[in-house]
């Protein structure tokens, strides 16, 4: 299983790691493997859908309210241009930090 390989690689590179895990994505094999790794791995179960904990939701909301607001695009290319402009605008501001803070991830 690819996820088990990922966790094994993580163990090789990190001495102590936290891994947030979405409960609905757990297969029995993966769940059993993660349980066996509790000596070095802290597992936090998150709700299946938790937009308030995801700073990307704030990013998309911001871009939809600015670059994509009240627009009728001719095609996907034009929509992509708007998204790229929005990403550039956000990247050059302090907004990413506010998105993290809103999600409770600012430390």
N, C-alpha and C positions, 0 to 999 in steps of 0.2 A: 504494500500500500504506500502510495507516494507521501501521504501525510506522516506516516511513521518514519520514513526516510528523512523527511524534513526535521522532525523532532530529534532524531539521532544526530543530524548535522548541527542542529542548534546546541545540543549537549556538548559536542566537540568544541564549539567556539565560545560558549558562554559558561561561566562557572555557576551563576545563579540567574535564573530566568523566570519571568512571569509570562504565562501564555493565556490570553483570554480565549475562551472556547465557547462557541455558540451551541447551546444544548441540542438544537434540532439537527445539527450536522454530525452528531456522534453516532458512529456505527459501533456495534458491540466490540469488534476487534480493536478499534481505535480507543474506545473507552477503557478497555482492559489494559491496553498498553500504557495509556496515560496514568492510570491508577498505579501501575508498577513503577512509575517514574517520580512519584511524590517526594522522594528523598531530595531531589534537586529542583523539581519543577512545581511551581505553585499554579494551580488551575482555578480560574474564576469562571463560573458559568454565567453567561449573559442571556437575557431574553432573546427569543428567536428574531424579533424585530424591535430594535431599540434606537429609533432615529435621534432621540435626545442625547444618546451617548456617542453619536457618530458626527464628528466635526465636518465631514464631507457634506452632510445634509445642509449645514449652514452655508457652505461654499456654493452649492447648487442654488439654494434659495437666493443668495445674494446675486449671483450671475443672472438668474431668471428675472430678478427684479430690476436689473440694470441693463445689461447688454441685450437681453432677449425680451425685454418688456415691450408689449404692444407692437410686436413685429410679425410680419407675415413674410417668411423667407421663401425664396424661389426654389430652394433645394437644400440638401444636407450640407453642401459646401458652404453656403451662406450661414447656416446655423453653426457650423464648425468654426467659422471665422469669428462669430460673436462669442462663442465659448472661449476661444483662444485669447481674444481681447480681454475678456473678463478674467481669465486665469492670470494674464500678465498684470492687469490692474491690481488684483488681489495680492499677487506675489510681491508687488512693489510697495505694499502698505503693511500696516500692523494688523490687518484683519485676520490672518491665520492664527495669531495669538488669541484674538477674541473668540474665534471659533473653538479653539482648544479649551479656553476658559469656560465657555458656555456648556461644553460637554463634560466639564469637571475634570479635564485632563491637564490643566495648567498647573505647573509645579515650580 
